[in-house]
Amino acid sequence: MCGLAGFIQWGGIKDDGESILTAMTDALIHRGPDDAGLWLDPASGVALGHRRLAIVDLSPAGHQPMASASGRYIIVFNGEIYNHDALREGMVETGCAPTAWCGHSDTETLAAGFDAWGIEATIKKMRGMFALAVWDQKKKALTLARDRLGEKPLYYGWQRQSGVASFLFGSQVSALRAHPSFENALDRDSLCLLLRHNCIGGASSIYRGIHKLEAGCLLTLEQGATAPTITRYWSGADVAREGAQNPFQGSPQESIDALEVLLKDAVSSQMMADVPLGAFLSGGIDSSTIVALMQANASRPVQTFSIGFQDSPYDEATHAKAVAKHLGTDHTELYVTAQQAMDVIPSLPRIYDEPFADSSQIPTFLVAQLARCHVTVSLSGDGGDELFCGYNRYHLTASAWSRLKKIPLPLRRLMARAITVLPPQGWNRGAALMASLTSRTGAWAHVGDKMHKGAKALTSPSVHHLYGSLVSHWDNPASIVIGGQEPPTMLTSLSPDLEGLDDVQRMMALDMLSYMPDDILAKVDRAAMDVSLETRVPFLDPRVVAFAWSLPQSMKLRDGQTKWPLRQVLDRYVPRTLIDRPKMGFGVPLDAWLRGPLKAWAEDLLDESRLKREGFFNPAPIRKKWHAHLSGRRNEAYLLWDVLMFEAWLEHHRP
C-alpha cells in the first residue's frame, strides 16, 4: 500500500520540478512511510512520485517509480495484486517474462505484464486493489487506472495558477494541493452532494476541476492533449446483469459449497504479506466469516481487533470476543470512552482530506489505530451487505412499495400533506400522551420525525425514487448551498443499465456502485492509511462478486433471513448462537454528543454570522435544525454532521 502523485506540463518542466514533486509526495507520507522515489522527464513534461509502505518484497527491488525491463513503461503503483505470482507463471510459460526477475514485488510483475501484454490487457488479468499511473515512453502517453470496485483512490485534473497549466494526479487531494498550479477553488455543486449523501461521490471532488477516476476505469492523456480519454475496462452493472440473466443452477447446498471454496481462495490469496497481518472483527456475520476462513488457513492464531464502548448500545466488543475465543484467534480489544472517541474529531478534516460526514469514521479510525499497533495489514468484512442482501432497507423498501403502489399517487400526496400539516413536535406531543398511557415508551420515540419521513415516502412515484429518498440526508441541498446545483448521480439521471434486476437487486447494485466506493471504502481507506495500515477486502474479489450476483435472490433472502448463503458458510465454523442477533451499525451516540459535550464546538461552527460571512450556506434552515435538535424535539444529528464536517474541513484547509 502506497501513495502516488505526479504532474504533466506539456511545455516542459522547469528547474524546480523535483522540489515540487517532493512536496506532493511528502503530503502522502502517511500512506507510505518506508521509502520515497521520484522520476522526471523534464523535456516531455512528465513527473511521477511515490511513497512506499512496504508489504510484499521489503527489499530495494520494490522501489518505485519502477521501469519495466524494456524501459518503455515507468510505473507508480498503490495497492496489492493478489494473483501476481500466477501472472508471473503465465509469462514464464508463454516465454514473455523478463530474462531475470529483480525481486518478487507485484509492481515488477505489473511492469513485466505491460511489456508482455500491454496496459489494458494486463489490468484485466489483475485481481486486487489498486490505483496506478504509467508513462509510456514510446507512445508518449500517461495512463491512470483504478481497481474494479474503488478500494483505492485516485484524483486528477487540469489546474492553472500563475499562468502555468498542469495536469495533476495523486492518491489524495492533499498531494495536488502541494503543486503551485493548484487553484484551490471550491465546487459548490459537490457541496450539494455532501449534504445529500454525507460524502462527495462519483467523479466529483470538493475542488473545481479536480475529479476522481471512477472505479473500473482507465484514463489516457496523450502528449499535447488537453482532454483525457476515459474508458471502462470493467463494469459492475454488467456483472450484476449477467448474473441475473445466467443464475446459478445448482442446489442451495451446492451454492454454499461453491461460495465457501471461492471465499477460502480469496481470503488465502489476500493473506499474502511479508509483514504482520491481522483482521478487524466486530462479531457480525461478515467479519466473522473472513476471520474464520483466515484462521482455517493459518498455522498459528490470527491477530484480530475490535473496539468497544462502555454501557453503550453501539458496543459489539463482547460479541467479537466470543467469536474470537471460539476460533482461537489472538484477540485484542480496546474499550474507549466517549471522550477518547470525541478526541478524534479535530483530526477528521486532515484524515479524510475532503469533507466526509459518515460518523462511523470515528470508530473506524480508532480500530485502525489499534490494529496498527500490532500489524501492518488488516483484512475486513466490508462488501458482504451489498453482495448478499444484508441491509434491512432493501426488503423493507420493496415491501413498502408493494403496498404504496396500490394507492394512486394523487391520493398519497393528499395523505402526505395531511400528515405534514402538523409539525413533528405536534406529533411528538400526542405520542408523549400515548406513551404515558402505555408501558411501551420506546415505541413512541421521535414519532414526529417518523411521520414526516413516512409522508415523504408517500409522495414517491417509483420504488427507485423511494429508495433514493430513504438514503438521502438533506432533501433539497441546492436550497441550502448558495450558488450550488446538485449534479446528476446514479440515484438520479445517471442510473446505470440494470435491466433484468428486480427492485431489491437494483438497490443492491446501486449501493455496490456508489455507496460502497464513495462512503464505505473511502472511509476505511482514509482512516487506515492515516496510520499507515493496509486494509484488504476479500468479499470484493471479482470472482466472489460475480458468483454473488449469479445467486438467485431467493437464496440471499431465504426464510426471512438476509445473507442466507453467507450464514450457512459461517455456520460451519462458528455456532449460530454467537452470531444470531439484530444487525448493528458501527456508530457513535452523535445525537447526545451534539446536545452535550460537543455543543459548544458545534455552536461555534454553526454560528449564523459565521455562516453568512463564509457565504456557502443559507443559515436559516441549518439554524432551525440546530435549535430543533438542541430542544430534543427532533434528532437532526446526521444532517447537522454533514454541515459540521464541511465547516471543520473549511477551517482546517482555509488558505
C-alpha positions in Angstrom: 0.0 0.0 0.0 1.4 3.3 -1.0 0.7 6.8 -2.2 1.4 8.2 -5.7 1.5 11.7 -7.1 2.6 13.4 -10.3 2.0 16.1 -12.9 2.4 16.9 -16.5 3.3 20.2 -18.1 3.4 19.8 -21.9 5.6 22.8 -22.3 8.3 21.2 -20.2 9.2 21.1 -16.5 11.3 23.9 -15.1 14.2 23.6 -12.7 12.0 23.4 -9.6 10.2 20.3 -10.8 11.9 18.0 -8.4 11.2 20.1 -5.4 7.5 20.4 -6.4 7.2 16.7 -6.9 8.9 16.1 -3.5 6.3 18.4 -1.8 3.5 16.4 -3.5 4.8 13.1 -2.3 5.6 14.4 1.2 1.9 15.2 1.6 1.4 11.4 1.3 4.0 10.2 3.8 1.3 8.6 6.0 0.4 6.4 3.0 4.0 5.3 2.5 6.4 6.0 5.4 9.0 3.4 4.3 10.5 4.8 1.1 10.2 7.6 -1.4 11.1 7.9 -5.1 10.9 10.4 -8.0 11.1 10.2 -11.7 11.1 13.2 -14.1 11.4 13.7 -17.8 11.7 17.5 -18.0 11.7 17.6 -21.8 8.5 15.6 -22.1 7.0 17.4 -19.1 6.3 14.3 -17.0 6.9 13.8 -13.3 6.0 10.7 -11.3 6.4 10.4 -7.5 5.8 7.6 -5.0 5.7 7.0 -1.2 6.0 3.3 -0.2 4.5 1.2 2.6 6.5 -2.0 2.1 4.2 -5.1 2.3 5.5 -7.5 -0.3 9.2 -7.7 -1.1 10.6 -5.3 1.5 13.9 -5.1 -0.3 15.0 -2.2 -2.6 13.8 -4.3 -5.5 10.3 -3.0 -4.8 11.4 0.7 -5.0 9.2 3.0 -7.2 8.9 4.6 -9.6 9.8 1.4 -11.4 10.8 1.0 -15.1 9.7 -2.1 -17.0 12.5 -4.4 -18.2 12.3 -2.9 -21.7 12.5 0.6 -20.3 9.3 1.6 -22.1 7.0 1.9 -19.1 7.5 3.9 -15.9 5.0 3.0 -13.2 3.9 4.2 -9.8 1.5 1.9 -8.1 -0.6 1.8 -5.0 -2.3 -1.5 -4.0 -1.8 -5.2 -4.0 -2.2 -7.7 -6.8 -3.2 -11.0 -5.2 -2.7 -13.2 -8.3 0.7 -11.7 -9.3 2.5 -15.0 -8.8 0.1 -16.7 -11.2 0.7 -13.8 -13.7 4.4 -14.4 -13.5 4.0 -18.1 -14.1 1.9 -17.3 -17.2 4.6 -15.0 -18.6 7.2 -17.7 -18.0 5.2 -20.4 -19.6 4.5 -18.3 -22.7 8.1 -17.1 -23.0 7.3 -13.4 -22.5 8.8 -13.0 -19.0 11.9 -10.8 -18.4 15.2 -12.5 -18.7 15.6 -12.3 -14.9 13.4 -11.0 -12.1 14.9 -8.4 -9.8 12.7 -9.3 -6.9 9.2 -10.6 -6.0 7.1 -7.4 -5.8 3.8 -7.2 -7.6 4.9 -3.9 -9.1 7.6 -5.6 -11.0 5.0 -8.2 -12.2 2.8 -5.4 -13.5 5.7 -3.7 -15.3 6.5 -7.0 -16.9 2.9 -7.6 -17.9 2.8 -4.2 -19.6 5.8 -5.2 -21.7 4.2 -8.6 -22.5 0.5 -7.8 -23.0 0.1 -4.1 -22.9 -1.5 -1.9 -20.2 -5.2 -2.6 -20.5 -4.8 -6.4 -21.1 -2.6 -6.7 -18.0 -5.1 -4.7 -15.9 -7.9 -7.0 -16.9 -5.9 -10.0 -15.8 -5.2 -8.5 -12.3 -7.1 -9.5 -9.2 -6.5 -6.9 -6.5 -7.0 -3.4 -5.3 -5.0 -0.6 -7.0 -4.5 2.9 -8.3 -1.7 3.4 -10.7 0.0 5.8 -13.1 2.0 4.6 -16.1 4.1 6.7 -18.5 4.6 5.1 -21.9 7.8 6.4 -23.2 7.2 5.1 -26.7 3.7 6.5 -27.2 4.3 9.5 -25.0 1.1 8.9 -23.1 0.0 8.8 -19.5 -2.4 6.1 -18.2 -4.2 6.2 -14.9 -6.2 3.2 -13.7 -8.3 2.3 -10.7 -9.4 -1.0 -9.4 -12.8 -2.6 -10.2 -14.7 -1.5 -7.1 -12.9 1.5 -5.9 -10.9 0.3 -3.0 -8.0 2.7 -3.8 -8.5 6.4 -4.6 -7.1 8.4 -7.5 -7.7 12.1 -8.2 -6.8 14.1 -11.3 -7.4 17.3 -13.1 -6.0 20.3 -15.0 -5.2 23.3 -12.9 -3.8 26.7 -14.0 -2.3 29.0 -11.4 0.2 31.8 -12.3 -0.2 31.1 -16.0 1.1 27.5 -15.9 -1.3 24.7 -17.0 -0.6 21.5 -15.1 -2.3 18.1 -15.2 -2.2 16.9 -11.6 -2.9 13.5 -10.2 -2.4 11.7 -6.9 -3.8 9.3 -4.3 -5.3 12.2 -2.3 -6.1 15.8 -3.0 -3.5 16.8 -0.3 -0.8 15.9 -2.9 -2.5 18.0 -5.6 -2.8 21.0 -3.2 1.0 21.0 -2.8 1.5 21.9 -6.5 1.9 25.6 -7.3 -0.6 25.3 -10.2 -3.4 24.2 -7.8 -6.3 26.7 -7.9 -7.9 25.9 -4.6 -11.4 26.8 -5.9 -14.2 25.0 -4.1 -17.0 23.3 -6.0 -20.4 24.3 -4.6 -22.2 21.6 -6.7 -20.1 19.0 -4.9 -21.0 20.5 -1.6 -24.6 19.7 -2.5 -23.6 16.0 -2.9 -22.1 16.1 0.6 -25.4 17.3 2.1 -27.3 14.7 0.1 -25.1 11.6 0.7 -22.7 12.6 3.6 -19.8 12.2 1.1 -18.8 13.5 -2.3 -19.2 10.6 -4.6 -18.8 9.6 -8.2 -16.3 11.6 -10.3 -16.7 14.8 -8.2 -14.4 16.3 -5.6 -14.6 19.3 -3.4 -12.4 21.3 -5.8 -13.4 22.7 -9.2 -11.6 21.0 -12.0 -10.4 18.1 -9.8 -12.1 14.7 -10.3 -11.9 11.2 -9.0 -11.2 8.5 -11.6 -14.2 6.2 -11.1 -13.8 2.5 -10.2 -13.1 0.2 -13.1 -11.8 2.9 -15.4 -8.7 3.8 -17.4 -7.7 7.4 -18.2 -5.3 8.2 -21.0 -3.7 11.5 -21.7 -1.6 11.6 -24.9 1.2 14.1 -25.4 0.0 17.6 -26.1 -3.7 16.7 -25.4 -5.8 18.9 -23.1 -8.7 16.4 -22.6 -8.1 12.9 -21.3 -9.9 9.9 -22.7 -11.7 7.7 -20.1 -12.7 4.2 -20.8 -14.3 1.5 -18.7 -12.4 -1.9 -18.5 -14.8 -3.5 -16.0 -18.5 -2.8 -15.3 -20.2 -3.8 -12.1 -23.6 -3.1 -13.8 -22.6 -5.6 -16.5 -21.6 -8.2 -13.8 -24.9 -7.7 -12.0 -27.0 -8.1 -15.2 -25.1 -11.1 -16.4 -25.5 -12.8 -13.0 -29.3 -12.2 -13.0 -29.6 -13.4 -16.6 -27.5 -16.5 -16.0 -28.3 -17.6 -12.5 -26.6 -20.3 -10.6 -28.3 -23.6 -11.4 -27.2 -25.8 -8.5 -29.0 -26.6 -5.3 -28.8 -24.4 -2.2 -26.3 -26.8 -0.7 -24.2 -26.7 -3.8 -24.3 -22.9 -3.7 -23.0 -22.9 -0.1 -20.1 -25.3 -1.1 -19.2 -23.2 -4.1 -19.2 -20.0 -2.1 -17.1 -21.4 0.6 -14.4 -22.5 -1.9 -14.3 -19.1 -3.5 -14.1 -17.3 -0.2 -11.4 -19.6 1.1 -9.3 -18.9 -2.0 -10.0 -15.1 -1.9 -9.0 -15.0 1.8 -6.0 -17.2 1.3 -4.7 -15.0 -1.5 -5.2 -11.8 0.5 -3.1 -13.2 3.4 -0.1 -12.7 1.2 2.3 -10.4 3.1 5.9 -10.1 4.3 4.8 -8.1 7.3 2.5 -8.9 10.3 -1.2 -9.4 9.2 -4.5 -9.5 11.1 -8.2 -8.6 10.8 -10.9 -6.4 12.1 -13.5 -8.4 14.0 -16.9 -7.0 15.0 -18.5 -10.3 15.8 -21.0 -9.8 12.9 -21.6 -12.2 10.0 -19.2 -10.6 7.5 -16.1 -10.0 9.6 -16.6 -13.3 11.5 -16.7 -15.2 8.1 -13.5 -13.6 7.0 -11.7 -14.3 10.3 -13.0 -17.9 10.4 -11.6 -18.6 6.9 -8.3 -16.8 7.8 -7.9 -19.0 10.9 -8.7 -22.1 9.0 -5.9 -21.2 6.6 -3.3 -20.2 9.3 -0.8 -22.3 11.2 -1.0 -20.0 14.2 -3.6 -17.7 15.8 -4.7 -14.9 13.6 -4.5 -11.4 15.2 -7.9 -9.8 15.5 -9.0 -6.4 16.7 -12.2 -4.8 18.0 -13.1 -1.7 19.9 -16.0 -1.3 22.4 -17.9 1.4 24.2 -18.8 1.0 27.8 -22.5 0.9 28.6 -23.4 1.7 25.0 -26.0 0.3 22.6 -23.2 0.6 20.0 -20.9 -1.9 21.7 -20.1 -5.1 19.8 -16.9 -5.9 21.5 -18.4 -8.6 23.7 -19.7 -10.4 20.6 -16.4 -10.1 18.9 -14.6 -11.5 21.9 -16.9 -14.6 22.0 -16.3 -15.3 18.3 -12.5 -14.8 18.7 -12.5 -17.2 21.7 -14.3 -19.8 19.7 -12.0 -19.5 16.7 -8.9 -19.3 18.8 -7.6 -16.0 17.5 -5.1 -13.8 19.2 -7.6 -11.1 20.1 -7.0 -7.5 21.1 -9.9 -5.3 22.2 -9.9 -1.7 23.4 -12.8 -0.1 25.3 -12.8 3.6 24.5 -14.5 6.3 26.4 -16.8 8.9 24.8 -14.0 11.5 25.4 -11.4 9.3 23.6 -13.8 9.0 20.6 -14.6 12.7 20.6 -10.8 13.5 20.7 -10.6 12.1 17.2 -12.9 14.8 15.8 -10.4 17.6 15.4 -8.3 15.3 13.2 -11.1 14.3 10.8 -10.5 17.1 8.3 -6.9 16.1 7.9 -7.6 12.3 7.9 -10.3 12.5 5.3 -8.7 15.3 3.2 -12.1 16.1 1.6 -15.3 16.8 3.6 -16.7 13.5 4.7 -19.6 13.0 7.1 -20.2 9.4 7.9 -20.0 9.5 11.7 -18.8 5.9 11.8 -15.5 7.4 10.6 -14.7 7.8 14.3 -14.8 4.2 15.4 -13.3 3.1 12.1 -10.2 5.3 12.8 -10.0 4.0 16.3 -10.0 0.3 15.3 -7.4 1.0 12.6 -5.2 2.8 15.1 -5.5 -0.1 17.5 -4.6 -2.6 14.7 -1.6 -0.6 13.5 0.0 -1.0 17.0 0.3 -4.8 16.2 0.1 -5.4 12.4 0.7 -3.6 9.1 -2.1 -5.3 7.1 -5.7 -5.9 8.2 -8.5 -7.8 6.4 -12.0 -6.5 6.8 -15.5 -7.8 6.1 -16.8 -4.9 4.0 -18.9 -5.7 1.0 -20.9 -8.5 2.4 -24.1 -6.5 2.8 -24.1 -5.1 -0.7 -23.4 -8.5 -2.3 -25.6 -10.8 -0.1 -28.6 -8.5 0.6 -27.6 -7.6 4.2 -29.2 -4.2 4.6 -32.7 -4.2 6.1 -33.6 -1.3 3.9 -33.6 -3.5 0.8 -36.5 -5.7 1.7 -38.2 -3.0 3.8 -38.3 -0.6 0.8 -39.5 -3.3 -1.5 -42.2 -4.3 0.9 -43.3 -0.7 1.5 -43.5 -0.1 -2.2 -45.6 -3.2 -2.8 -48.3 -1.5 -0.6 -47.8 2.1 -1.7 -48.1 1.4 -5.4 -51.6 0.2 -4.9 -52.7 3.7 -3.8 -53.0 6.3 -6.6 -50.2 8.9 -6.4 -52.6 11.9 -6.1 -54.2 10.3 -3.1 -50.8 9.6 -1.5 -49.8 13.2 -2.0 -53.0 14.4 -0.2 -52.3 12.0 2.7 -48.7 13.4 2.9 -50.0 16.9 3.0 -52.4 16.0 5.8 -49.6 14.4 7.8 -47.3 17.4 7.4 -49.9 20.0 8.4 -49.0 19.0 12.0 -45.3 19.7 12.7 -43.1 16.9 14.1 -43.3 18.4 17.6 -47.1 18.2 17.5 -47.0 14.6 16.6 -44.4 14.1 19.4 -46.7 15.7 22.0 -49.5 13.4 21.0 -47.1 10.5 21.2 -46.0 11.5 24.7 -49.6 11.4 25.8 -49.9 7.9 24.4 -46.7 6.8 26.0 -47.9 7.9 29.4 -50.9 5.6 28.9 -48.8 2.6 27.9 -45.7 0.8 29.0 -44.1 0.9 25.5 -42.4 4.3 25.8 -39.7 3.4 23.3 -42.3 2.7 20.6 -43.4 6.4 20.7 -39.9 8.0 20.5 -39.5 10.6 17.8 -42.8 9.7 16.2 -43.0 13.2 14.6 -39.8 12.6 12.7 -41.0 9.1 11.6 -44.4 10.5 10.5 -42.8 13.2 8.4 -40.3 10.7 6.9 -43.3 8.5 6.1 -45.1 11.4 4.4 -42.0 11.9 2.2 -42.2 8.3 1.2 -45.8 8.6 0.3 -45.1 11.0 -2.5 -42.6 8.7 -4.2 -43.6 8.0 -7.8 -41.4 4.8 -8.1 -39.5 2.4 -5.9 -36.3 3.8 -7.3 -37.3 7.3 -6.1 -38.4 5.9 -2.8 -35.1 4.2 -2.2 -33.2 7.4 -3.2 -35.2 9.4 -0.7 -34.5 6.9 2.1 -30.8 7.0 1.6 -30.7 10.8 1.3 -29.8 13.3 4.1 -30.9 16.8 3.1 -33.9 16.7 0.7 -33.0 19.7 -1.3 -29.3 20.6 -0.9 -29.4 23.3 -3.6 -31.7 25.3 -1.3 -29.0 25.2 1.4 -25.8 25.7 -0.6 -25.7 29.2 -2.0 -24.9 29.1 -5.8 -24.9 25.2 -5.8 -26.7 22.9 -8.1 -26.9 19.2 -7.3 -25.0 17.2 -10.0 -26.7 14.1 -11.5 -25.7 10.8 -9.8 -26.5 7.1 -10.1 -29.5 7.6 -7.9 -30.9 10.2 -10.3 -30.4 10.6 -14.0 -27.2 8.7 -14.3 -28.7 5.3 -13.2 -26.8 2.5 -14.9 -28.5 -0.1 -17.1 -29.8 -2.7 -14.7 -32.3 -4.3 -16.9 -33.4 -7.7 -15.7 -32.9 -7.0 -12.0 -35.7 -6.9 -9.6 -36.3 -4.0 -7.2 -34.1 -5.4 -4.4 -31.3 -6.3 -6.8 -31.3 -2.8 -8.2 -30.9 -1.3 -4.8 -28.0 -3.7 -4.1 -26.4 -2.9 -7.4 -26.7 0.9 -6.8 -25.1 0.5 -3.4 -22.3 -1.6 -4.8 -21.5 1.0 -7.5 -22.0 4.2 -5.4 -22.5 3.9 -1.6 -19.7 1.3 -1.2 -16.9 3.1 -3.1 -17.9 6.6 -2.2 -18.6 6.0 1.5 -17.6 2.6 2.9 -14.4 2.0 1.1 -13.3 5.7 1.2 -14.0 5.7 5.0 -11.8 2.7 5.6 -9.0 3.7 3.2 -8.5 7.2 4.7 -8.8 6.0 8.3 -6.4 3.1 7.9 -3.9 4.9 5.7 -3.6 7.8 8.1 -1.9 5.4 10.5 -0.1 3.6 7.6 -2.2 0.4 7.8 -3.1 -1.5 4.7 -6.7 -2.9 4.6 -7.9 -5.7 2.3 -11.4 -6.7 1.4 -11.8 -10.4 0.4 -15.5 -10.1 -0.5 -14.5 -7.8 -3.3 -12.5 -10.5 -5.1 -14.0 -10.2 -8.7 -14.8 -14.0 -8.7 -16.7 -13.7 -5.4 -18.6 -10.6 -6.8 -19.6 -12.4 -10.0 -20.7 -15.5 -8.1 -22.7 -13.5 -5.6 -24.6 -11.8 -8.4 -25.3 -15.2 -10.0 -27.1 -16.4 -6.9 -30.9 -16.2 -7.2 -32.4 -13.6 -4.9 -34.4 -16.3 -3.2 -31.1 -17.8 -1.9 -29.8 -14.5 -0.5 -33.1 -13.6 1.3 -34.4 -17.0 2.4 -36.9 -17.9 5.1 -36.8 -14.3 6.3 -33.0 -14.3 6.7 -30.7 -11.9 4.9 -27.3 -13.1 3.7 -28.5 -16.7 3.8 -25.7 -18.4 1.9 -23.1 -16.5 3.9 -24.7 -17.5 7.2 -24.6 -21.1 6.1 -20.8 -20.9 5.3 -20.2 -19.3 8.7 -22.3 -22.0 10.5 -19.5 -24.4 9.5 -17.1 -22.5 11.7 -19.0 -20.6 14.4 -22.1 -21.6 16.3 -25.2 -19.7 15.3 -25.8 -18.7 18.9 -22.7 -16.5 18.8 -23.9 -14.6 15.7 -27.7 -14.5 15.7 -28.7 -11.1 16.9 -30.1 -7.9 15.3 -27.8 -6.1 12.9 -25.9 -3.2 14.5 -24.2 -0.2 12.8 -20.7 0.8 13.6 -21.8 4.0 15.2 -21.5 6.6 18.0 -24.2 8.4 20.0 -23.8 11.6 17.9 -27.2 13.0 18.8 -26.4 13.0 22.5 -22.9 14.4 22.0 -24.2 17.3 20.0 -26.6 18.2 22.8 -23.9 17.7 25.4 -20.0 17.7 25.2 -19.9 18.8 21.5 -22.5 21.6 21.9 -20.0 24.5 22.2 -17.9 23.2 19.3 -20.9 22.8 17.1 -22.4 26.2 18.0 -19.2 27.9 17.0 -19.2 26.2 13.6 -22.9 26.8 13.0 -22.9 30.4 14.2 -25.2 32.4 12.0 -22.8 35.3 11.4 -20.1 32.8 10.6 -22.2 31.0 8.0 -23.2 34.3 6.4 -19.6 35.6 6.3 -18.3 32.4 4.6 -21.1 32.5 2.1 -21.5 28.8 1.4 -24.7 28.0 3.3 -28.1 29.6 3.7 -28.0 29.8 7.6 -31.8 29.8 8.3 -32.6 26.1 7.7 -29.4 25.0 9.4 -30.1 27.1 12.4 -33.7 25.8 12.5 -32.5 22.2 12.6 -29.9 23.0 15.2 -32.4 24.5 17.5 -34.8 21.6 17.0 -32.1 19.2 17.8 -31.0 21.0 20.9 -34.6 21.1 22.2 -34.8 17.3 21.9 -37.9 17.5 19.7 -36.0 16.0 16.8 -32.9 14.1 16.1 -31.1 16.1 13.3 -27.6 14.8 14.2 -26.8 13.3 10.8 -27.9 16.3 8.8 -26.1 18.6 11.1 -23.0 16.4 10.9 -22.8 17.0 7.2 -22.6 20.7 7.7 -20.3 20.4 10.7 -17.8 18.3 8.8 -17.7 20.8 5.9 -17.2 23.7 8.4 -14.5 21.9 10.3 -12.8 21.0 7.0 -13.0 24.5 5.7 -11.5 25.8 9.0 -8.6 23.3 8.6 -7.9 23.8 4.9 -8.7 27.5 4.5 -5.8 29.2 2.6 
